[in-house]
Amino acid sequence: MTYSVISVAMVPEHLLLAGILVLLLLEVFFEDSRAELPLAVAFLSAAAVAAAMLGFGGKTWAPFPGQFDLTPPAAFAKALVLGMTVPVLLFSKDDFGKGPFYPLILSSLYGVCLLASAESFLTLFLGIELMSIPVYVLVLLGSRRPESAEAALKYLVLSGTASASFLMGASLLYGSTGSLGFGSFAIALASPDLLARTAIVMIVSAFFLKAAIVPFHGWAPDAYEAASIPSTAYMAVLVKAGVLVAAARVFGTAPVREPLVGMLAILPLLSIVWGNLTAMRQAGLRRMIAYSSIAHAGYLFFAFLGDGPGRFQAVVFYLATYGVMNLLVFAALPSHANDLERDRLENLKGLFHTHPFAALLIGMAMLSLAGIPPFPGFVGKFLIFKNVIAAGYTTWAVLGLVGSYLGIYFYLRVIQFMFMSPAQVEAGHAPSRGIAMGASLLCLAGAIAMALAPGIFLARL
């Protein structure tokens, strides 16, 4: 019975592992093969479908009780994350097409799937490391900038610091409660014991560093700018999704209390304000997206101030809307032979006159990221701030909303460049290829579905 439970509950992970092995064998024995991309998409799509089917089954599986279980919401979270990675693989063809990029992505996703099903800090740590280690290589892989090595080293050191903080926090938590299960976190939240409170602070600080919350955000702009477009998209969307899903699993439905309330309110609020203000001054798209992601991490951590039952739902839905729209920007961005020129916001001037469909897609994504109705980003922000107000933190919710208005400027600035400026003849942009356009249409379909029927997604979460 145990083996059958493991076989069924871990089908998404098994498919990812099979994909990793096949891709590695292909890399070793058929170096010039062009089958890596189709195979990676096939295994990833199969894993996403399997996760969705497990979610629709409505059954809870516990192959490793106390360490790993699969509930319907966790299965749907896996399906969303795996599904959102498919466009990343599709628009990676121009940058990679073959090579180690694809097994590295699948390896990192294996860790993300573990995070969604983790039931203890041991499994959670394993998932975080499996997710993070391939990303260190992705920052360097296919890089076209001399600063890539420095950015990868900075990310490695600071991410290692987060792991050390997480391990120390888990050790102190075990010393305080005698357990490494997530239930011990809820016990520590309600405990006045100094050891328990220190453990909580260290674990939350590790999540802040991994998600690039101010003042732990210094690695993100450099890493995003130095990496290739597909690697930046993966870090901005899927790595952040893994960290926030892990945090949602740890917090569960436990209510937060002082002094953690201050930590979960002040630092995310600073991230919202600082991320939005600094994004205004950026000349490059990737650095702008990096500071935008810092602000969005602030919105996401605001969700933990809200009521326990609606917390996981709000976090995962926001991640879905944020992720799809960020991926739409990268997928619709016209290609360019020069990576530095492709990244310059100035070169988006007049894009509507040369590539109207790409400009419309990017414009829609910018409006959604700004939280303008009726786009799905508005629904995501509404859910988070509604829960915060319902929990009694009205002042913090108002301050967060005011901070979010700062972000409207730089999103509208991109739209102004594309629609209200003369075309840059010397920009040298070329239309996206068919496979990248397919990735754009996938993201567009997801965005439309979430905008028209958010209740269907929310009911599954």
N, C-alpha and C positions, 0 to 999 in steps of 0.2 A: 504493500500500500504506500509506503514512504517513497519508493522509487517512482511510482506512478504520479504521486502528488508533485514530486520534484520535476518530473518530465513535463507535466501540464503547466504548473505555476511559473516555471522558468523558461517557457518556450521563447519569449522575446530575447532573453539573455543567451539561450542556446543558439538561436539563429544568428545573433551578432557574433558569437564565438566561432560558429561555422564559417561565417563570412570572413572573419579575421584570418583563420587558417587557410582558406582558399586563396585569399589575396596574397598572403605571404608566400604560399607555394608558387603562385603565379609569378610573383616578383623574383623568386629564386630561380625557377626553371625556364621562364619565358620573359626575359627582361624587356623585350620590345613589344610585348603584348599590349593591345589597346582594349582589352576586355575588363580592366580594373573598374572603370566607371560604371559600365552596365551591371557588372556583378555586385558592386557595392550598393547601387540603387536597388537592385533586386532583393538582396538580403535585408537591407534597411526597410524597404517597403513591406516585406514579409513579416519582419519583426513588429512593425507598426500595426499591421492588420491583426497579427496574433494578439498583441496587447489590447487592441480595441475589442476583439472577440471575447477575450477574458473579462473585460469590463462589462460587456453586454450580458455575459453569462450571469452576472449578479452574485457570484459566489466568492467567499473569502477562502483563500488557500494559505496554509501555514506549513511549508515544507521543512522549515527550520524554526520551530517555535521559539519566540523570544529573540530571534536574530533576524529573520527574514519572513515576511508575509506579503500576501497580495490581496488587497481589497479592491472593489470596483473603482473607487476614485483614484487609487494609486495606478491601476491599470490604464485608466484614461489619461492620467498625467504622463505615463510612459508613451502612450500612443501619440499624444500631442507633441512631445519632445522629439520622438523618432520621426514623426511626420514632418515636423518643421526642419529637420536636417536634410530631407530629400532635396529641397531647392538649393541648399548649400552645395551639395554634390553636383547638381546639374550645372550651376553657373561657375563651378570650379574648372570646367573643361579648358577654358582659355588659359588659365594659370597653371594647371597641372595636366589633367587628361590621363595620367598614369603615375605610378610611383608610390612612395610610402604615405602620401597624404590620406589615402582611403583606408588602409588598415589602422592608421593613427586615429582617424575620426571614429571608426567603429569601436576601437579600444576605449576611447574616452566615453563614448555613449554607453558602453557596458557599465562603467562606473556610475553614470547618471541613472541607469536603470536600478542599480543596487541602492542608490540613495532614495529612490521613490518607494522602495520596499523595506528599507532598513527598520529594524525594531530595537536596535541597541547601538551604543556608541562604537562598539567594535566594528560592526558591519558598516556603520556610517563612515568611519575613518577609512576603511578599505575602499568604499565607494568614492570618497573625496580624492584619495590619492590616485585611484585608477582613472578618474576623470581628469585630474590636473596634470599628471606626468606627460601624457602625449601632447598636451597643449604647449608645454615648454618647447617642444620640438617644432610644433606648428608655427610658432612665432618666427623661427629661423627658416623654416621650409619655404622655398620659393621666394625668399625675400630679395628685394632689389635695392635695398638701402644699406649704407654702411653702418647705421646705428642699430641694426637689427640684433646684433650680438649683445650690445649693451642692454637693449630692452628685454631680451630673453633672460639675461642674467638678473636684471632687476626683478623681473616677474618670478624667477626661480627662487631668489633669496626671500622676497617678501611672502611668497606663497608658502615657502618652507617655514617662515616665522609663524604664519597662520596655523599650519599643521602642528607646530610645537605648542602654540597656545591652546589649540583644541585638545591635544593629548594631555597637557597639564591640567586643563579644566576637567576633562573626563576623569583623570586620576583623583583630583580633589573631590569630585562628585562621588566617586566610588568610596573614598575615605569617609565622606559625610553621610552617605545613605546606604552603603554596602551593596549597591547594585549599579550595573552599567546599562540597564534598560531605560527606555525613554520615560518610564514612570518616575524614575529618580529625579528627572529634571523638574517635573511638576512638584514633587516633594520639596526640592531645594528652593523653588520659587516661593513657597509658602513658609520657608524656614527662616528664623532670625539668626541662625548660626553663621558666624563669619566665614567659616570654611565653605559652607554651601553657597553663600553669596559670592565669594571669590571665584568659585567654580563657574557659576552662572556668567559672571562678567568675562571670564577668559574664553568661555565657549562662544558667547555672543560676539566678543571682539574678533574671534577667528572668522566667524561668518561675515562680519563687517569688512575684514581685510579681503576675504575672497570675493565679496560682492563690490568692492571699491567704494565703501562708504567713507565720507570725510571724517577724520583726517587720515584714513588708511587707503587713499585713492591714488597715490602718486604713481603707481606702476601702470595704471590703465591707459592714460593717453599715450605714453611712449610705446607700450606693447601693441596697442591698436594701430598706431600710425606705422610702426615698423613692419608689421605682418602683412601678408598678401590679403587681397580683398576677401577671399573665401575664409581664410583663417580669422580675420577680424570679425566677419559675420558670425562665425562659430563661437568665438569668445564673447561677443557682445550679447548673443541671444542664448545659446545652448548652455554655455558654462554658467552664466548668470541664472538660468532656469534651474540647473542642477543645484546650485548653492541655495536658492530660495526654496526649492522643494524640500531640500534637506532641513532647512531651518523650520519650515512648516511642520515637518514630521517630528522634529524635536519638541517644538512648543505644543503640538497637539491642540487640545481644547483648554489647556490650563490658563486661567486668567493671570495676567501680569500684575505685579504690585510694585509699589515703591521699594527701593530706589531704581528698579529696572525700568519703570515707566519713563523716568527722566532720560535714561540712556537710549531708550527706543524712540523717544520723541525728539530730543535735542539734536543728536547726531544725524538722523535721517533728515530733519528739517534743514540743518546746515548743508547737507548733501544736495537737497532740492535747490536751495538758494545759490550755493556756490557753483553747482553743476550748470544751472541755467545761466547765471551771470557770465561764467567763464566761456561757455559755448558761444556766446555772442561775439567773442573776440577771435575766434578761430578762422584761419584761412583755408584749412584743409578739412575735407569731409570726414575722414576717419577720426581726427582729433575732436571734431564737433560731435560725432556719434559717441566718442568716449565720454565726453563731459555730459552729453545727454543721458548716457547710460548710468552715470553717477547720480544724476537727478532722479531717474526712474528707479534706481535702487532705493533711494530715499522714500519714494511713494510706496514701494513694496514693503519695506520694513515698517512703514506706518501701519500696515495691515495688522501687525502683531499687537497693536494697541486695542484692536477691535475684539469683539466677542469670539470666544473659542470656536463654536460650531461653524461660523461662517468664514473662518480664517483661511483654511485650506482652499475653499472655493474661490475666495477673492484673490488669493495669491496666484493660483494656477490660471484663472481666467485672465488676469492682468498680464501674466507672462505670455499667454497665448496671443493676446492682442498686440502687446509690445513686440513680441518676437516676429510675428507675421509681417508687421509694418516695417520693422528694421530690415528684414530679409527682402521685402519688396523694394526698398531703396537700393540695396546692393545688386539685386537681380536686374532691375530696370536700368541701372547706371550704364550708359554706353561705354563700349570698350575703347581702349586707347593704348597705343604702342608704348607710351611712356607712362610708367606708374606714377611718377611725381605729378605729371600734368593731369592725369585722370583724377587725382585726389583733390585738385584745387577747386574750391567752390567757385572761383571767378570763371572757370571754364564751363560752368553750368549756365552762364548768361545766354539768353536766347535759345535755350534748348527746345522750347516749344515750337520754334520756327524751323528747326532742323529735324528733331525727333519728337513729334507731338505726343505719341502714345507713351513714350518713356517719361516725358515731362508730366503727363497726366497721372501716371502711376506714382511717381515720386511725390508729386503735389498731394495726392490723396494720402500717402503715407505720412507726410509731414503734418497734415491737418489732424490725422488720427493720433500721432505722437503728441501733438499739442493738446489733445483732449477736446477737440471741437466736435459737437454733435453734428450729424448723426453717426459719425464714424465710431468703430468699436472701441477705440481708445477712451472715448468719453464714458462708455459703459464701465470699463475697467476702473477708471478713477472714481466714478460715482459709487461703485461697490465698496471700494476701500474707504472712502471718506464717510460713506453712510454707516459703515460698521464702527468707525472710530467715534462718530457722533453718538451712535446708539450705546456705546460703552461708556459715555459720559465725558469724553475728552473733546468737548466742543471747541475750546480755545485752540488746542493743537490742530484740530481739523481746519479751522479758519486760517491759521497761520500757514498750514500746508497748502491750502487752496490759493492763498495770496502768493506764495512762493511759486506755485505752478504757473501762474499767469506770466511770470518772468520768461518762461520758456517759449511763449507764443512768438516773441520777437524774432528769435533766430530761425524758427521754423518758417515763419512768414518771409523772412529774408531770403531763404532758399527759393520759395515760390516766386518772390519778386524778381530774383535773378533769372529764373526760367521763363517767366511769362511777360515781364515788363521791361526787359533789357534787349538791346539789339544782339543779334547772333554773333558769336565769336568765331570768325572764319578761320582764324589760326589755331583754334582749339584742337582740331584734328580728331574729334570724336568719330567713331564708326558705330553704325547700328549694332545692337546686340545680336548674337547669332541665335539660330532657332532654338537651341537647347536652353540658352539663357532666357529667351522669351517664354519658353515653356515653364521655367522656374517662376517667372513673373506672373504668369497666368495661374499657377498653383497658389501662389501667395494671394493673388487677387480673389480667387474663389474662396479661400479660407476667410479673408477679410469680409467679403460680402455675406458669407454664411453667418459669421459672428455678429455682423451689424443687423442682419434681418431677423435672426432667431437666436439671440443670446440665451434665452431660457432653456433651449435644448442642451447647450453646453453646460450651463449652470446646474441643471438637474442631474447631469451625469457626474458632477464633481461634488 
